[in-house]
């Protein structure tokens, strides 16, 4: 698996999520703008309040996803060396990991890649390690097989 392929898949996933969230928000805003006050006043007010809460929730998710995109931009330009650093694609005995963004699991070429930040316990352990090193987390051993 190549780092380029992982980064392209991650970028697509983030952009797709952002587009989906923005579409949902636009739909809610459109509904609220076209909503006229019904004869059932309390029902109308409850509906608007719920739509307002959903709008706020989507706004926070959009903001978080934009931060993911900014973080992605900074890690996609890094050149990896032998030592694991932010932006490294790491092959371990337990699978592939991309260090730098806490996105979660991503499927690339029918393989799972876990995107994790340096704040994650495993991310902290992997940072600065070399091929051949091992880390132990919760009784699970991760042997580093490759770094790109």
VEXTI-883292 format. One line per 2 residues: their letters; for each residue x, y, z of C-alpha. Coordinates in nm, 3 decimals. Layout:
<sites>
a	X Y Z ~ ...
</sites>
This chain:
<sites>
xx	0.000 0.000 0.000 ~ 0.129 0.344 -0.092
xx	0.100 0.656 0.121 ~ -0.028 0.849 -0.181
xx	-0.328 0.614 -0.214 ~ -0.409 0.646 0.156
xx	-0.388 1.025 0.143 ~ -0.611 1.042 -0.166
xx	-0.871 0.818 0.000 ~ -0.859 1.021 0.320
xx	-0.898 1.348 0.131 ~ -1.199 1.207 -0.058
xx	-1.358 1.084 0.266 ~ -1.315 1.419 0.441
xx	-1.442 1.619 0.143 ~ -1.738 1.384 0.099
xx	-1.829 1.418 0.465 ~ -1.802 1.798 0.444
xx	-2.025 1.807 0.135 ~ -2.283 1.582 0.302
xx	-2.291 1.790 0.620 ~ -2.318 2.114 0.424
xx	-2.606 1.970 0.219 ~ -2.790 1.872 0.538
xx	-2.738 2.219 0.683 ~ -2.858 2.386 0.363
xx	-3.171 2.169 0.369 ~ -3.248 2.265 0.729
xx	-3.191 2.635 0.660 ~ -3.414 2.615 0.354
xx	-3.687 2.439 0.550 ~ -3.667 2.697 0.829
xx	-3.683 2.986 0.582 ~ -3.988 2.842 0.406
xx	-4.163 2.734 0.724 ~ -4.472 2.941 0.790
xx	-4.636 2.963 1.126 ~ -4.904 2.701 1.159
xx	-5.223 2.718 1.362 ~ -5.071 2.477 1.611
xx	-4.839 2.739 1.765 ~ -4.662 2.521 2.023
xx	-4.599 2.248 1.768 ~ -4.450 2.505 1.530
xx	-4.222 2.652 1.798 ~ -4.104 2.305 1.903
xx	-4.029 2.219 1.541 ~ -3.828 2.539 1.492
xx	-3.637 2.483 1.816 ~ -3.546 2.130 1.710
xx	-3.435 2.255 1.369 ~ -3.225 2.522 1.541
xx	-3.054 2.258 1.757 ~ -2.986 2.043 1.452
xx	-2.844 2.347 1.273 ~ -2.604 2.414 1.563
xx	-2.499 2.047 1.575 ~ -2.429 2.041 1.201
xx	-2.238 2.368 1.229 ~ -2.006 2.212 1.488
xx	-1.958 1.900 1.273 ~ -1.878 2.115 0.969
xx	-1.625 2.312 1.172 ~ -1.461 1.991 1.296
xx	-1.449 1.847 0.944 ~ -1.287 2.167 0.813
xx	-1.023 2.131 1.085 ~ -0.963 1.774 0.963
xx	-0.912 1.913 0.613 ~ -0.662 2.172 0.741
xx	-0.474 1.905 0.936 ~ -0.480 1.683 0.629
xx	-0.320 1.959 0.423 ~ -0.033 1.985 0.668
xx	0.035 1.609 0.685 ~ -0.001 1.543 0.314
xx	0.304 1.756 0.238 ~ 0.538 1.585 0.483
xx	0.817 1.363 0.359 ~ 0.865 1.054 0.569
xx	1.204 0.921 0.657 ~ 1.307 0.610 0.844
xx	1.178 0.753 1.172 ~ 0.803 0.766 1.233
xx	0.673 1.122 1.236 ~ 0.350 1.308 1.172
xx	0.235 1.208 0.824 ~ 0.397 0.864 0.827
xx	0.215 0.561 0.690 ~ 0.317 0.279 0.921
xx	0.286 -0.090 0.846 ~ 0.278 -0.295 1.165
xx	0.220 -0.659 1.249 ~ -0.135 -0.550 1.338
xx	-0.215 -0.344 1.029 ~ -0.160 -0.004 0.874
xx	-0.170 0.331 1.054 ~ -0.150 0.688 0.927
xx	-0.015 0.916 1.197 ~ -0.136 1.272 1.217
xx	-0.514 1.293 1.198 ~ -0.771 1.126 1.421
xx	-1.013 1.024 1.147 ~ -1.061 0.659 1.242
xx	-1.077 0.362 1.010 ~ -1.045 0.404 0.636
xx	-1.055 0.131 0.370 ~ -0.795 0.165 0.096
xx	-0.750 -0.105 -0.169 ~ -0.954 -0.349 0.043
xx	-0.726 -0.296 0.344 ~ -0.798 -0.111 0.667
xx	-0.590 0.189 0.759 ~ -0.640 0.351 1.098
xx	-0.586 0.725 1.093 ~ -0.478 0.837 1.437
xx	-0.333 1.145 1.598 ~ -0.019 1.179 1.802
xx	-0.244 1.240 2.104 ~ -0.375 0.882 2.084
xx	-0.191 0.637 2.310 ~ -0.071 0.428 2.014
xx	0.027 0.742 1.823 ~ 0.241 0.857 2.116
xx	0.413 0.519 2.131 ~ 0.482 0.502 1.756
xx	0.622 0.854 1.722 ~ 0.998 0.843 1.671
xx	1.021 0.465 1.627 ~ 1.202 0.289 1.343
xx	1.140 -0.022 1.131 ~ 1.206 -0.326 1.346
xx	1.105 -0.154 1.671 ~ 0.814 -0.283 1.875
xx	0.561 -0.107 2.094 ~ 0.327 -0.261 2.348
xx	-0.018 -0.119 2.418 ~ -0.270 -0.287 2.648
xx	-0.091 -0.618 2.614 ~ -0.093 -0.600 2.235
xx	0.239 -0.601 2.050 ~ 0.290 -0.388 1.738
xx	0.604 -0.466 1.540 ~ 0.693 -0.194 1.292
xx	0.740 -0.355 0.950 ~ 0.758 -0.048 0.728
xx	0.738 0.333 0.725 ~ 0.652 0.552 0.429
</sites>
